[in-house]
């Protein structure tokens, strides 16, 4: 059974928690991006949060729910490729809780530095996110610490606020493209749509080099898939979450796979047209819209720049790889 999605009352209450730390992020209809797609293209700028990504919303509400239940632990442990870890570090510091985060070997240097700056004890382990996640679970059990998953109803409460903002600000949206990592972003888009009774079709986006969610949705069960993406680390998941899959399967219109080269081109376009920096997963939404530009012509399209935390050396290489 899928977990119960946050309703409108839950999301509105979560917004009050989020807005204690920062206000609603902007959404703009960018003219040159719209010209590229030959339609109205809106971008939700979650790169404008205090940690440069949407994940912070979930961290704030996760810890708020722990506090409300009187269950605040002395230590939390989680696993990440970066943005979830910054979310945990930010919220844990605000509540005076020790926070340890496991990342895979070779993780983003600048995301690692950002987590350490928030007081996170960083642990490097394994070749990919799944290995880091399994190690985090082992450490939590060994230490008696609280293990924070990447997908949980209390995370969805907060993440849903960004889609609630977007759907309310642009009620004319016909279709939105949502990147899928471990599922909190896409499931939260579904929750906000259902809570508001919005008409937009929701299209999931996965890396063509990390297809567990596309494969699992097609099969109707969790399918483990190899991860080879070098650019979209926020989508580099090897094993889909079964609870997230149960929400996504009946509510996504379809799923688009985007290659690293398509993501790189979208990063270049987003920078050229908006002068905002997008990490790989943050550019995947526009990459998918571009791939389907013929099908969405004349529609009002919503994309999300869900994170801007890309290492400067990587971004420099992307910008110089080809002209915009």
ABEGO torsion letter per residue (X at the ends): XBBBBBBAAAAAAAAAAAAAABBBBBBBBBAAAAAAAGBBBBBBBAAABAAGBAAAAAAAAAAAAAAAAGABBABBBBBBAGAAAAAAAAAAAAAGBBBBBBBBBGBBAAAAAAAAAAGBBBBBBEABAAAAAAAAAAAAAAAGBBBBBABBAAAAAAAAAAAAAAAAABAABABBBBBBBAGAAAAAAAAAAAAAGBABBBBBBBBAABAAAAAAAAAGBBBBBBBABAABAAABBABBBAAAAAAAAAABABBBBBBAAAAAAAAAAAAAAAGBBBBAAAAAAAAAAAAAAAAABGBBBBBBBABABBBAAAAAAAAAABBX
